[in-house]
């Protein structure tokens, strides 16, 4: 499957609003997507810097003990 913000938004059943790659518009679409994820029970547990090709998160800041 091809990714991208527009594809993610539309696959979630939401309409993509505005012009792609506009900072404000992309932020609004991302917020709508995050809200939909929360409505469906997704829990955001930690932040990461990205995802490896195998889908595992990388780059999370480790906490000093």
C-alpha positions in Angstrom: 0.0 0.0 0.0 1.1 3.5 -0.7 1.3 5.8 2.3 1.2 9.6 2.8 -1.1 11.8 4.8 -3.9 12.0 2.2 -4.0 8.2 1.9 -4.1 7.7 5.7 -6.9 10.3 6.1 -9.0 8.9 3.3 -8.5 5.2 4.5 -9.8 6.3 7.9 -13.0 7.4 6.3 -12.4 11.1 6.7 -12.3 13.6 3.8 -8.9 15.2 3.0 -9.5 18.9 3.4 -7.4 21.6 1.6 -4.2 21.6 -0.4 -1.6 18.9 0.4 1.8 20.1 1.8 0.3 23.3 3.2 1.5 23.4 6.8 -1.8 24.5 8.3 -3.8 22.1 6.2 -1.6 19.2 6.9 -1.8 20.0 10.6 -5.6 20.1 10.5 -5.8 16.8 8.6 -3.3 15.2 11.0 -5.3 16.4 14.0 -8.5 14.9 12.5 -6.7 11.6 11.9 -5.4 11.5 15.5 -8.9 12.2 16.8 -10.3 9.4 14.7 -7.6 7.0 16.0 -8.5 8.0 19.6 -12.2 7.5 18.9 -11.4 4.0 17.7 -9.5 3.2 20.9 -5.9 3.8 19.8 -3.6 4.7 22.7 -0.6 6.9 22.1 2.0 5.5 24.5 5.3 7.1 23.5 6.9 9.4 21.0 9.5 8.2 18.5 11.6 9.7 15.8 10.5 7.3 13.1 9.9 3.7 12.1 12.3 1.1 10.7 11.4 -0.9 7.6 10.2 -3.7 9.8 7.7 -1.3 11.5 9.5 -1.0 14.8 9.9 2.4 16.4 13.3 3.9 16.7 14.8 7.0 18.2 12.8 7.2 21.4 14.7 9.1 24.0 15.9 6.7 26.7 15.5 7.7 30.3 18.5 7.8 32.5 18.2 5.6 35.6 
